[in-house]
Amino acid sequence: MPSQLVPIIVPVFLCALLGFGWGKIGVPFEREFLTRIAMNIGAPFLILKGIASLESEAADFGLMMAIGIAVLIGSTAVSMIVLGLLRQPLRSYVPPVVYGNVGNLGLPLCFLAFGADGLGLAVAIYLVGAVSKFTLVPLFQGQQPAAKVLLQTPIIYAALGGVTLLATDTQMPLWMANTVDLLAGLAIPLMLLALGHALSSFRIHKAGTAIGLAVLRLGIGFAMGWSAVWLFDLSGVMRGVVLIESTMPVAVFNFLLAARYNRHPEDVAGSILVSTVLAFLVLPFLLVYALEG
C-alpha cells in the first residue's frame, strides 16, 4: 500500500511546498493573477475535460452532485448545532467548518488516486461547493446575494458544456480535445502553488480556535462522507472520491470571504493553516481507507 500512496501524496505535497517556500523567501509571486488564470482558464477546461472524459454514466455524475448537496446540508446542520452549543459566532465559523478545499487539494488527489474517472466524479462535488460558495456564503455572511458573480463564473458554463457532451454521448473533435487538454493542464499545478503561497502568509492568532475549527472541519467532513457512502451504498471510485472530497481541510476561499465581510478573518486564516497541516498528517490513512473500496 505505501507504494500506492507515494505517487499520490508526494506530487501534491511538493507542489504546495514549492508555493509555500516561494512565499517564505519573498520572491515576487503574483498570486492574484495566477489564481485568476487558474480559476478562469485552467479550472473551466479541467472541469470540461473531467466531465467529457468521464467513463461513468451521466446518472453517476448526477448522483455525485446529489451526494455533494447532501453532505453540504448535513455538514451545515451539524456545524450550526455544535458551534451554537459552544456559543461561537455562526456567521464567522460555519463556512470554514462546512467548506473544505475540494478544488485546490481535492481535485488533484482524486485525479492521482483514481485517474480521469475520479477527476470527473470529483468535479461534481466541486461544482456543488463552488455554486453554493458564490451564492449562499455571501448571503449568510454579508447578507448580499452574489448571483451576478455566479453568472460571470466560467466554471459554470464549462460544467454545462461538459454535462451536455456526457448526456448526448458526444465526442469532441481531436483539435478541441487537444486544446482542452493543454489548457486543463494549467489548473492543478497553479492551484497547488497558489495554495502553498497562501499558507505561507497565514498566521495562527488564537491557537485554540484554529485547532477547534480545523478538527471540526476534518471530523464533521469525514463523518458526513462516511454517512453518504453508507446511505447510498457506494463502492469503488465513487466511494473513494466522496471520502476524500468530504475530508479536505478548510478552503482558502473562506478567508477571502471572511476578510471581505469582516467575519474574524484572522481566526479563519489560522484554521486554514492548522487544518491543512493536519490533513497532510492524516492523508495516508484517509487514502488507504478510500482505496480499500
N, C-alpha and C positions, 0 to 999 in steps of 0.2 A: 504493500500500500504506500509506503513512503516514496517509492519510485513514481507513483502516480501523482502524488501531491506536489513534488518539486517543480515539475513543468507548469503547474497551475499557479502556485503561490509565488515562486521566485520572480517570474517576469513582472507580475503586478507589483510586488514589493519593491523591486529595483527601479521600476519606472516612477513610482511615487517617491522613493528615496532620492532619486535624481532631482525631482522638482523640489523636494524639501531641502536638499543640500544647496541647490541653486539659490533658494531664498536665504539661506543662512550665510552664504559667503557674500551676499549683497550685489551680485552681478545683475544688471538690469534685466527685468523679466516683465514683459507686457502682459500680465495675467488677464486683464480685462479684454484685450484684443484677442489673445489666444482662446479665451473662453468663448468669445463671440464666434470665432472661426469654428470651434468645436461644436457649439450648440446650434449655429445657423447653417453650417455646411456639413461638417463631419457627422454629427448625430442624425440629422434627417436622412442622409444617404445610408448610414449604418442601419437605421430603422427600416428603410425601404429594402435594403439588401436582406436584412434579417427576416422580414415577413415574406418577401417574394421567394426566398430560397428555403422556406420552412418545409420540411418533409412531412410534417403532420397535416391533418385536415384543417380546414378553416374553422370547423367547430371546436377544435382543440385550442385555437387562438382565442376564440370567444369564451371558452371555458376558463382560460387563464385570466382573461380580463375580469370575469365574474369572480374568480378567486381573489384577484387583486383588490376588488371592491370589498369583498367580504373581510379580508384581512385588514383593510383600511378602516372599515366600520368597527370591527372588533377591537383593533388597537386603540382607536379613538375613545370608545366606550370605557375600556379598562383603564386607560391612562387618565381619563377625566375622573373616574372613581377614585383611583389611587392618589392622584395629586390633590383631589378635593379633600380626601380624608387627611392628607398631610398638610392641608391649608396652604398650598402653594398656588402662585398665580397661574391660572389655567391658560390665559391668552398668551403668556410668555413660554410656558413649558410644555403644553400639549403638542405643538408642532414638532419640536425636536425629538420627543418621545415617539411620535407616530411616524415621521418621515425618515426612513433610512436612506443611505447612499446607494440606491438601486441603479443609478446611472453610472457615475464615475468609477465605482468599485464593483457593483453587482453585475453589470453587463460584461466587463472583461472576465470576471470569474466564471460566469455561466458559459461564455464562449470557450474559454480554455478548458473547462471541465467537460462540456457536453457538445462542443462543436457548433456548427451552424444551426442545428435544430434547437440547441439550448439557448443560443442568442435570440432566435426568433420568438421562442416562448417567453424569454425574459423581457423582451420588448413590450409584450402585452402588459406585464406588471408595471414596467417603467412608464408606459403611457397613462395608466390609471393614476400613478403618483404625480406625473407631470401636469396633467389636466387639473387635478384637484388642488395642487400647489398653486397654480396660476389663478384659480378661481376662489376656492374655499378659504385658503390661508389668509390672503389679503382681506377677505371679508371678515374673517374671525379675529385677526389681529388688529387691523386698521379700519374695519367697517367700510371698506372700499371695494366695490366689485371690480374685477380685473378681466372682464370678458373681452375687452378690446385687445389687451395683451395676449390673451389666448388666441384670438383670431389672427394675430400677427406672428404667431409662433410657427416656424417652418415644420417642426416635427409632426404637427397635427396633419398637415397636408401630405407629408411623406407617409404617415400611417394610413391615411385614406387611400393613397395610391397603392401601397403595398397590400392592403386588405382587398382592394379591387382585383389586383393581379392574382392573389391567392384564391379568392372566391370564384373567379372566372377561369382559373387554371391557365392563365396566360403567361407565356414566357417573354421576357424582354429580348429585344434584338441584341445580337452579340456586342455591337458597338455601345449600346446603352448599358448593358450588363458590365462591360469592362470599365466604363466611365464611373458607374456606381461603385464598383469595387475599389477603384483608385481613391475616390473622394471619401468613401466609408473608412478607408484606412487611416484617415486623419483623426478620427474620433477617439479611439481608445488611448493612443499614446498621449494626445493632448489633454484628455480628461484626467489621466493619471498624473501627468506633470502638473496640471493646474491644482489637483487635489493636494499633492505634496507641497507645492509652493504655498497654498493657502494654510496648510497646517503649520508651516514654518513661521507664520505671522501671528498665530493664535497663542493666547496665554491663559493659564488657569488662575482666575481671581478668587474663586471660592471652591476649594478642593471638594468639600462635602457635597455641594450642589452639583458640580461637574461629574463626580463619581456616581451620585444618585441618578442623575438623568441618563448617564451612559448605561448603567446597569438596567434601568427601566427600559431603555430603547432595545437593548440586546435581549433582555429577558422576555419582555412582552412580545417583541417581534418573533422570537423563536417559538413561543407558546402559540401565537396566532398561526404561524406557518405550520407547526406540527398539527394543530387542530384542523387546519384546512386539508392537510394530507390525509388525516384520519376521516374527516367528514366526507370528502369527495373520493376517498379510496384511491388515491393517486399512487402511481408507481413509475419506475424508470426516470426518464429525463424530466417529466413534469414534476414528479416528487422532488427531485434534486433542485430544480430551479426555484420552486416555491420555498423550500427550506433556506436556500442561500439568499434569495432576494428578501425574504422576511427578516433575516438576521443581520442585516447590514448596519454599520454604525450611523450616527447622526449625520444627515446630509449637510454639506456646506451651504446649500441654498437657504437653510434655516437661519443662518447667521445674517445673510443679506436681508431677509425679511424682518428679522428681529431688530437690526440696525435701522431699517427704514421706518419702522413703526415704534421704535424705542421700547422694545419689549425685552429688557435685560440681555442685550447683545453680548456682554462680557461673559455671562453665565452660559449662554448658548455656545460661544466660541470655546470655552473650556470643555463643555460636554462633547463637542466635535473631536477635540484633540484626545480626550481620555477614551471615548468610545472607539475611535479608530485604532488606538494602541491595543485596547482590549480585544477588538475584533481580530487583529492580526495574531494575537496570542491564542484565541480560541478557534481561529480559522482552520488549522489542521484537523481538529476534532469535528468541526462542522462539516468539512469536506468529506472526511471518512464516513460520517453518518449519511451525508447526501449521496455519495457514490455507492453506498451499500444497496440502495434501492434499484 
